[in-house]
Amino acid sequence: MTAYFIRRLLLVIPTFVGITIMVFTITRFVPGGPIERIIADTRAMQTGQSGSSISSTPGQSNGQPLSEEQIQKLKEYYGFDKPILTSYFLWLSKVLKGDLGKSTRYYDPVWDMIKERIPISLYFGILSLIMIYGVCIPLGLAKAVRHKTGFDNITSIIIFTGYAIPGWVAGVLMLVLFASNFDLFPLGGLVSELFDEMTLMEKALDIAWHTILPLFSYVIGSFTVMTLLMKNTLMDNLSSDYVRTAIAKGLPFKKAILNHAMQNSMIPLATSFGNNISIILMGSFLIEKVFNINGMGLLGYESILDRDYPVVMGILVISSLLFMIGNILSDICVALVDPRVRFK
């Protein structure tokens, strides 16, 4: 098993290179990069100062506010004057040293921008994971035991309704209803304006007050998949011969579920557990946008809109590594839950 996981870890390297070089190449061909933005800002500034269009000067084309020499210097500054592979390996060498570069929009180190938002995304991600598994496993178990009863039918209607409504749409509806109309929750953000002046208990209550609506938006769509996965898998195991044999030999039904069927029913959930690691950190940019939460999702969304390529690549580095490590953790979880699994 150790050799298997070592091979999986070694496969992370070529996979990471393949993912990053593909996205890095795309960023070189997508219009609206930092040089185009500087040209547009300069043109707008000059037009605003003169109140009319700018006449061309020597070294400038018609309507072009920067000369060819200035544009060439900008290309050298941002590394756009080199071939794609050369620029990529220069970027990769910096990443291996822990340098993710500087934002072309705000000129701040990318790692500092990401580091400020990691605690927020981890906060919501971990809470979402605890709520999803803490509710879906018992709910799926109860639905399997009470299949086709009123409880099963009512809960199915509720979770399918939640699955049909995207999390960010539910967030908007909850903001309109509970924050705007009834003023029960804040309109956005993670803390209040007077947060620094509060006591420790007041700060904890304030964060919890701001957390309820975004957290519900995060988990509303995940309940259906996880609950039904737990229910269907458990029902399959309850109808298996080994469970019926155990019950026929006198084992109580409750112990047959908990000691036999439950463990095998956890295997599909264990398979998806590691993949949730990247989701924990990245969050949802739409939900963070709705609730004005400065997490990793919102940072990635804004960096794409601003064509802030160093930030895009920095977030890609973290998310891709987490996703690949998550796949390995999924295998480990399956091996822990199912003793029959042996990786060779």
ABEGO torsion letter per residue (X at the ends): XAAAAAAAAAAAAAAAAAAAAAAAAAAAABBGBAAAAAAAAAAAAAAAAAGBBBBBBBGBBBGBABBAAAAAAAAAAAGAABBAAAAAAAAAAAAAAGBAEBBAAAGBBAAAAAAAAAAAAAAAAAAAAAAAAAAAAAAAAAAAAABGBAAAAAAAAAAAAAAABBAAAAAAAAAAAAAAAAGABBAEEABBAAAAABBAAAAAAAAAAAAAAAAAAAAAAAAAAAAAAAAAAAAAAAABAAAAAAAAAGBBAAAAAAAAAAAAAAAAAAAAAAAAAAAAAAEBAAAAAAAGBBBAAAAAAAAAAAGBAAAAAAAAAAAAAAAAAAAAAAAAAAAAABAABBBX
